[in-house]
């Protein structure tokens, strides 16, 4: 196991931060979780990737030296390392973008490299009713700050899976620095690409295909989800402009500290504001009723939003089917049926 001293030296060397102490507290998605104490006593949290595989010469030279099997394993390790590096960059970009709204607090990005992401530590607190109401208010303000398009200018990730943030072809965007239209108002004339088709092609179809290919979902399950995609324009509700959303806003990604809710681990992008609210409901955020009251008092939700919760939950459930297999099959089916019957 990595010693505290060697972990501190490694992170300091990778990030340039003055690390006084480092303690490995867990691991997830192929990297370590490390609690840090920086010079001056500031506490921080790091995600740290394993050492990169050595680059060493061209592919032919390496295969001649170590054999075809070992060369394949090395290439796979290098690919995995590159994916983790891209995930660190995406998380840092998302945190900074969310912070620009000056609404829901997020950790400060202290350092990001291809090997590590270091953010400020959030002291633990409690999800009081007042904190939940305030979080709902601030989440509404975050969403209302808007985005330039559905998607993001960086490559996305959700958990360990790639997340396609590419805007739809021809999708209208707001000029940088200009606010989008108020929530509830469409940003483009009817017939131009909007959220429904973007959601179907970027958030449902890729994970449906992955889940079917892995055997987590059956062809009959796929037909249910495909029926949702076929009817997406009529199921999506009133047109709305792109909102600045967290994108993976389940209860575990909301930390409570100082009587406020803080957002961590974003899959941030321009999306539909109902997506974050549906994610909070999916795994039971504490005091969800107070969160919703605070939200709706600040920026009222569109009529019928509750009936659209299953539609917005379908994407994270497909992601879970990809990650954890057939145990999520019935939840995917139930969400698809509920979306179709809304």
N, C-alpha and C positions, 0 to 999 in steps of 0.2 A: 504494500500500500504506500502511496506517496506520502512522505513525511510533511509535517506542517511547514518546516523550513524550506524544503525543496519546492513545495507548491507555491510558497510565497515568492521564491526566487524566479520560478518559471513565469508566474503571472506578471511580476514586475518586469521581467525581460520582454515579455510579449506586448505589454501595454504601455510601458514607460511610467506607470504609476509607482509611487513609493509605498510598497506593501510591507507593513510591519508584521502582520500575522495572516495566516490562511488556514482555514479548516474545511475539509471536504465533508459535505453534509448529505450527499446523495448523487444520483445520476439519472439522466433521462434523455431519450432520443440520441444516445451515443456521445454525450458530453457530461462532464462533471458539474455539480453544483457546489460552489465554494463560498463560504462566508469569509469576508476580508475585514481586516482593520488596517486602515491607511495611516500614513504619517499624520500626526496631529490628533489621532483617535477617531477619525471619521469611519463609520461602518459602511460597507458596501457588499454587494452580491455579484458573483461572477458565474457565467457559464463558460466552461473551458473545454475545447476540443482536444482529443489526443494529438500526439505529435504527428506531423505530416509524414507520409511515406517518402523516402528519399527519391529525388527526381532521377538521378544517375544517368545519362546517355539516352539514346533513342530506344524505341520499342524493340527493334531487332536485336540490338546489343544486349538488352536486359533479358530477352527471351533466350538468347544463346547462353547467357550466364546462369540463369536460374531455372530455365525450363518453361514450357508453355503454361503449365498449371500455376506455378508461382508468379509468372508475369501477369496472368489473369487476376490472381488475388491482389497483386500490387495495384493493378489498374482499378479494381473495384474499391480498394482502400483510398486511392487518390480521388476517385469520384465521390465517395462518401465524405471525404474531407472537404472537397469543394462545395458539396451541398450544405454541410454544416456552416461553412464560411458564408455562403449566401444567405442562410437562415439568420445568422448573427446580424448581417448587414440589413436584412429586411426588418428585423425586430427593432434595431436602432433607428432606422428610417421611420418606422411606424410610431415609436415613442416620441421622436422629435416632432413629427407632424401633428400628433395629438396634442402635444404641449403647446404648439403654436396657437391653438384655439383659446388658451387660457381659461379653460372651463373645468373639466375633471382633472384633478392632479394625477401626474404620472411620475415614475422615478426619473431622475436625471441620468442621461447616458454619460458616463465618465470616460469610457474608452471602448472602442470596437476595432478589432482586427480580424484577420481571417482565422485566428486561433481562439479568440475570447471576446466576450461581451461583458462589460462591467457597468453596473448601474448602482445608484444610491440605494441604501437600505431604508425600507419603510418600517418604522417601529410598529409593533402589533397593537391593535385596539379592538373595539367591539362594534358590531352592527346595531347601534341603537336606532330607535324609530326616527330620531332627529337626523342622524347621519344618513339613514335610508332616504328620507324626504329630500335632504340636501343633495344627495347623490343623484336622485331623479331630476332635480332642477338643473344640476350641472351637466348631466348627460344630455338633456334636451338642448342646452346651450352648445354643447360640443357638436351635436348633430346639425344644429342650425348654422354653425359656422361654415358648413358646406365643403364641397370638393369640386375640383375642376371637371371631373368626369366620373362615370362609373368605372372603377378600377384604380390603378395607382401607377406612378412612373417607376416603381421598383418591382422586382420579381418577388412574389409572395410565397409564404409558407403558412400552413396551419398544422400545428403539432410537427410531425416529421414529413408531412406531405407537401409537395409543390402546390401553389395556389395561383392560378392564372389571373393576373391583374390587368391583362391587356384590354384597353377600351374597345368597345365594339366598333367595327369599321363605320366611318361616317358619323360617329356619335358626337354631338355638339358638346363643346366644353366652354366653361367660363374663362375669360382672360385671367391670367395670374394676378392675384391681389384684389380682384373684384369679387364681391359677394354673389352667391347664387341667389336664385329667386327664393321667396319665403317658402317654408315647408307647405306642401299641399298644392303648389302651383307648378305646372309642367314647365320644363325649360326648352322644349322644342315643339314645333308643330306636330300634330298627329301624323303618324306614318314614319317619322324618323326614329332611329334606334333609341330605345330607352331601357329602363331597368329590367322589365320582364324577360326579354329575349337575352339580355346580357346574363341574367341570373341563370336562365336555362342552359346557356352554352358554356358559361365559365364556372358555375357552381354546382349544377346538377349533373350534366352529361358526363364530365370527366370521372367523377367519383362513382357514378352508376356503372360506367364501363369497367372501372377498376374492381368494383365489388363483385360484378358478375364474373369477370375473368378469374378472380381468386376463389370463386365458389361461395362467397359469403351471401350472395343473393342468387335466386333462381330466375329463369326466364320469365316466369309468371310475375315475379316481383318487379322485374324490369318493365314489364308492360304497364304496371300501375304507375310507376314513376314517369314513363313515357307519355301516359295519358295526361299527367299533370303538365308536362312540358308542352304537349299539343294544345292545351287550354290555358297556357300561362297568361296570355294577354287579358283574358276575362277573369282570371282568378286573382290578379295582382292588385286590384283596387285602384283608387285614383292615382293618376300620374304625379310623381314627386321629383324634385331635383335631387342630384346626388348629395347625400349627407356624409359628413365626416364620421365614420363609424369605427369601432374597435375591431369588429369582425369575428371575434372568438370570445364574446362577452358572457361566458358562463360564470357561475358563482365563484369558482376557484380562481378566476382571474380578476376578481375584485377584492382588494385588501382594505380592511377598515382600520383607520389610524387617525387620531386627532379629531374624532367625530366627523370624518369625511370618508367617502369611498374613493379608493385609488385604483387605477387601471394598470395592469401588468400584462405581459405576454401577448401583445396585440397581433392580430392578422389584419392590420389597419388598411383601409381603402375607402374610396368613394362608393357608397352602397345605399341601401334602403334603411332608414332609421328603425323600421319595425324589426329588422334582423337582430339588432342588439337586444331589444326587449324580448323577443322570442327566445333568444339564447339564455337570458336571465331566468326565464320561466322553465327552461328545459330540465335543469338539474336543481331547481329549487333555491333561488337566491333568498337570503333572509330578508324579512320585512318587504317582500316584493310589492305588497299592496301600497306601502308608503312610498316606495320608489315610483310607482306608477302615478300616484297622486301628485307627487312633486313634479314629475315629468309633464303630465297633462295640464297642470296649473301653469306651466311655463310656456310650453308649445303644444297646443291641443292636438291630439292624434286624430287621424282621418276616420270617418265613420266606417264601422265594420272591421276595425283593426284586429279585434280579438278573434274573429273567424279566420283571419289570415295567419295566425300564429303557426299552425301546422305547416303551411307552405314555407315559412321562413325556417322552421326547424328541420325541414327535409334535408337541407345541405349538411348541417352538422351530424345528423344521423347517418347519412351516407358516408361521411368521413369516418365516423366510428365503426361502421361496417367494414370499411377498408382497413382500419387499424386493428380491430378486435374480432372480426369475423362474423359468423352467422348468428351470434348471440344478439345482434342488433337487427336481425331480419324482420322480426315482427313489429318492432318500433318503426322501421322504415315503411312497412306496409300500412301500419295504422296512420302514420302521418300523411301518406299519399292519399289514403281513402278520405281522411278528414279534410284535406285540402280540396279534393274533388267535390265533396259534399257541401262545402262552405257556400 
